Amino acid sequence: MTSSLAGAEQALDLPPGYTLVALRELGDVFAHGCEIAAASGAGTLIWVRRYDLVEFAVVLEPDEPLNSARRAFFAGMNAMGDAIAAHCPPERDVSFDWPDAIRFDAGLLGGARLGWPPDCGEADVPAWLVFGVILRAADMAHIEEVEAASGVSLLSAGFEMIDTDAIIGSFARHLMTAFDRWNECGFEVIAKDYLERLSKRKVGERREIDLNGDLLVKLPAGSGPPDRTSLVDALAKADWYDPHSRGPKLG
């Protein structure tokens, strides 16, 4: 099912430190990444070439307990946002819906998922994490034209077909930069970049990301503890993902 064919390797311009696993057949790249993560190790990037979707996953090996290691998700989201912004037409906006949906000019483009060993305790260091991404590259052939008009895809938004592969290589480089900044300056810089792209619900709200990855929101005039939104619960819902079409929802 997997291959490291020369053609596939040439299609993705990955920086040193990454190992490409190219799937021969259409399948759940994220699930496959979780299956092979323990044996494959950090930097393994699983990918399948598709016309309608940009779909890939990368294996990470954190060095802190699962409870805080999940914050790597935000580094991945930032890297994805930066990669899209680097290849998109000028004057276009990349934004996030908490915590995992990726929007382009307000239209839902795709989203991300995070996996970890199911038997790993919150206080234990996970052997691996898997960060997976699906973006709508082109309007899906099986979707009715009227329904497709309510979504957004890379090609319909003005990207070139060559950009769909280049975005993955760009993500890989931006992810390395994000982790370097985290190591040098602390997680606060990662949180700041993520929150700048996160859609606001109310004017003047103050937002932070807690040590366990939860979103904390407090209004300037408010008193008492901030509103807390669980990262783990939101990741489990994956509101952006349609399991029937195995791609981003429309709208």
Summary of the structure (lengths in Angstrom):
residues: 251
radius of gyration: 17.8
end to end distance: 33.2
largest distance: 59.4
contacts: 781
relative contact order: 0.17
helix: 34%
strand: 24%
